[in-house]
Amino acid sequence: MSKKNKPINQKVMSFIEKARRAQIVECAIETIAEVGYAQASLGQIAKRAKISKGVISYHFANKEELMEQIPIEYYKAWHTYIFPRIEAQKSPKEMLRVYIESNLTFIDQNRQHVFAVIEMISNTRTADGKLQFAAEHDEAILLPIENILTLGMQEGVFREFTKSSARVMALTIRSAVDGFTLEITRKPHLDVQEYTRELVTIFDKSTKK
């Protein structure tokens, strides 16, 4: 009887543990959004989650491990939101438009998480004092844009790009999206629709054949 129930119990426990971890991460995001990264102690996060610090320590070795989960969860949520929308489009031009629109919409709808990620990137340092996340551009971020540009060239929709110039355009598009991320944290009442329309127009004209 116990052997039969054991796999089910393990599955239930795994589900509960994942749900608890997700709750702790969400409360960490909310705490950072309210008081900033430096002031977001495990005690404050535990208080917001209505659990003890010991429960957090059971799931995360320390504050650093918990904080590192924030950008990981952000990237996973971003990927799940963005890519199905791009893949549903039939032309490279629409793919690029949807890439820009869906990125800005996702950022707008996840402001607390965005702020928490920015706080983490700005404050997390290595042992020698360097910014831990001040790394070169992530290929996983730039490659989808480059793929859209390449497909657009192949179909005669976009102007010709060399490998180097395609990277420049991809960096420019991504930088514009990241610039919106910073802008919306400074200006909560920013007109997101107008901002989005302008970016779409800019890159429609700059990629047009």
N, C-alpha and C positions, 0 to 999 in steps of 0.2 A: 504493500500500500504506500509506504513512504517513498519507495523507489519510483513508483508511478507518479507520485505527486512532486517529486524533487525537480524535474525539468520545468514543470509549470511554475513552481515556486521561484525558481531561478529567473524565469522569464518575467514574472511579476516583480521581483526585486529589481531586475535590470530596468524595467520600465519606471519603477518608483525612483530609482537612483538617477536615471536620466532626467526625469521630471524635476527632481530636487536640484540637480546641478543647473538645469535651465533656469529654475526659479532664482537661484543664488546669483547667476550671471546677470539676469534681468534686474535684480535688486542692486547689484554692483553698478550697472549702467545708470540706474535712476539716482543712486547716491552720488556718483561722479558728476552727473548732470546738475545736481543740486549744490554740491559743496566743492567740486573739483577733485582732481586725481589725488593730490597731496593729502587732502583732508579726508579722503574716503577710506576710513579704517575698517578692519574686519568687524569691529564692534558695531559701527554704524550700519554696515551692510546687514549684519545679523539682526539688528534691531528692526530694520526695514522689512526683512524677510520673516520676522517674528519667530526666529529660531536662536539657538545658542551659538556662540563662536565655535564650540566643539563640533557642531554639525557641519559648519563650513570646513573645519580642519579635517573632517572625515572625508570630504569630497575633494579638497584642494590642499596641497602640502603647505602653501603659504599664500600671501597676498599676491606675490608676483605670478604664481601659477594661475590664480583666479583671473588676474587682469589680462594675462596672455590669451585667455579664452575669449575675451571680448572681440578682438579683431577677427579671430577665427570664426566665431558665430556670425559676425557681420558679413564676412566674405561668403559664407555658406548661404545666408539669407539673400544676399545680393545676387549670387549666381542663380539661385532658384527663381528669383523674380525676373531677372533680365533675360536670360537665354531662351526660355520658351517663347517670349514675345518677339525676339529677333528671328528665331527659327520659323515662326508663323508667317513671316513676310515672304513675298514672292520675288522681289527685286532688290538689288544692292542699295539702291537709293532709299527705298523704304526701310531696309535694315539699318542704314546709318541714321535715318530720322528716328526710328524707334529706339536705337541704342542711346541716342542723346535724350529723347523724351523720357524713356523708362528709367535711366540713371537719375535724372533730375527729380522725377516723381518719387523714386525710391528714397532718395536723400531727404526730400521734403517730408515724407511719411515716417521717416525713422530718425528724426532730429536728435533725440536723446542718445541713441546709439552712435550716431555720427559724432556728436560732441564728445562722447566717452572715448571713441577711437582716436580723435584728434588729441585729446588730453593725454592718452596713453603714449601716442607717438611722440608728443612734445616733451614728455617727462620721464619716460623709461630710458635709463642709461645702462651701458655695460660697466664692467668693473673698472675700466680705465677712463670712464667719464664720457664716452662717446654715446650719441643717441643710438639706442639699440635698433630702432626701426628706420634709421636714415640710410636705407639701402638703395641700390640702383633700382630702376623701374622694373616692376614685376612683369615677366613675360606673359603670365596668365592674364594680366590686365590689358596689355597692349596687343597681344596676338589676335584677339577677336576683331579689333578695329582694322588691323592690317589685312586680315582675311577678307573683310568686307570690301576694302579698297581694291584688293587684288581681283576679287570676283567682279567688281564694278568695271575694272579695266578690261577684263576678259570679255565682258558682255557689251563693251562699248558705251557704257553709261557714264563712267568717270574718265577724266583726262588721264594721260599716261603718267605713271609714277615709276621711278627707279626704286630699287630696294631701299636705298638710303632715304629718298624723298618720301616714300611711303611711311617709313619710321618717323620722319619729322612730322608728317601729317597726323599719324596716330598719337604721337606725343602731344601735339597741339590740341587735338580733340580731347584727350584724356586730361590735359592740364586745364582746359576750359571747364570740364566737369568738376575737377577737384577745386577749381577756383570758385565755382558755385557753392561747393561744400563750405568753404571758408566764409563766403559772402552771407550765406543764410544763417550762420551762427552769429554774425555781427548784426544782421538786419532781419529780425524775426518776421517782420511784416512785408518782406520782399514779394513783389509780384512775380510768382513762380511761372505763371503761364506766359507772361510777356518775356521774361528772361529765356524761357525755353524756345519760344518762337524766334527770338533773335539769334540764338545759337544755331538752331536748325537752318535758318536763312544764311548765316555766315558760312557754314560748312557745306551747304547745298551749292552755293556760288563758288566756293574755293575748290570743290572737287568736280564741278561740272566740266564736261568735255568741250 
